[in-house]
Amino acid sequence: MVPYLVSQLFSNSGLSPQPVGLSLRPLRQTPQRVSRGRRVLLLLTLVAMGGWAIACQPQAPRVTASSQLEVDSTAEVTPTVSTFTHREFDFTFTYPYSYIAEPIDLGTENHDPDLKASIDLWSDRNYAAIRANVYEGSEYPANVTVSVYEKAETIGLEEWIRQDFRFLAVMDVTSLQVAGQDAIRFDSTGLYEYDNIAVPSPDGKSVVIINLARLMEDNEAYKPAFETILSTFEFQAAPEQASSEPSADS
């Protein structure tokens, strides 16, 4: 690039480079020629300095596609689900991390002798309102409940559902598999409308009822939690081999 510029400058100035070692005839320098020569010399100097400055500039590091896609492996990952395990009846299920599973203390106020355990699932917002006594004197919001009932082994599951006083207006009964067991899905009514799943225990002595309460057919906020519990519910071992304390493991 520089040789080209030098050649152009000599061409424009009327001067031509002379080969080394040849005898040059002395030229009479006119003021105009001297001024033009000085301009050429100045331009050559500026060109040389510009090339040197460009060469000395620091080069920006090249960024490749692979370096742009690097992920910090130390970044924390927010959990999306929690796990609840009931050791007495030895079942487990997962539910969305933003919900709270609260075992109900049946105590002496339990008027249903067949009800052995019950777990309420609440959204963070509903749970905070309950703790703040916002619903004092009124009914709690519709939610998801997992309950365990004792059942005689001689009674079939659908027969037990239909003759039980807990489920009114049983309808839309269908069969499905849950946790390797022949379960039943059905709708019922009461204080709310309920979507129920009845899952018999492996020993046939109890039934787990997973239900979604709906108010006026509208409880979409809890439906994903209900479906998550249903899809992850499992029995682990025989109940008599487990301890008697339920636990919620997050």
Buried (B, 14 or more C-beta within 10 A) or exposed (E): EEEEBBEEBBEEBEBEEEEEEEEEEEEEEEEEBEEBBEEBEEBBEEBEEEEEEEEEEEEEEEEEEEEEEEEEEEEEEEEEBBBBBBBBBBBBBBBBEEBBBBBEEEEEEEEEEBBBBBBBBBBEEBBEBBEEEEEEEEEBBBBBBBBBBEBEEEBEBBEBBEEBEBBEEBEEBEEEEBBEBEBBBBBBEEEBBBBBBBBBBBEBEBBBBBBBBBEEEEBEBBEEBBEBBBEBBEBBEEBEEBEEEBEBEE
